[in-house]
Each structure stands twice: as structure tokens, then as C-alpha cells.
């Protein structure tokens, strides 16, 4: 009768980021997002077409900032 092998070792996530580094990164995200929104709103005061172009650009910038913040911590297998 064949025997089943031992179960696979679960994968664990390794997060070695220092807390201060994470705080700096979150502050960077907030500041870049705030500057992007303020510049976009200001561009509407200059001209409607410029404001619309800035909105389209801001959308891409904000998505890039969000994607940078969704970084999944590295995963390594247990030895």
C-alpha cells in the first residue's frame, strides 16, 4: 500500500523592513499624492483643457503610487 509523503512545509513571508523605513515610504506616498491632487486642482484655474490633461496624468501618477505601495513582501520557503 503506497504511503503519502509528509505534508509540504508552509511558505512564510519574510518582512525585514525597518519600521522607520516603512513610515518614510508611507509619508512619501501621502506627500506625492497630495502634491499631485493640488497641482491638478490648480491647473483647472489656468484653463479647462489643461485641467483635463492634468487629470489624466494625475490618474496615472496616483495608480503608480498605489502600485508601489502594494508591494508584496518576499516569500521564501522554510528549510
Secondary structure, 3 states (H helix, E strand, C coil): CCCCCCCCCCCEECCCCCHHHHHHHHHHHHHHHHHHHHHHHHHHHHCHHHHHHHHHHHHHHHHHHHHHHCCCCCEECCC
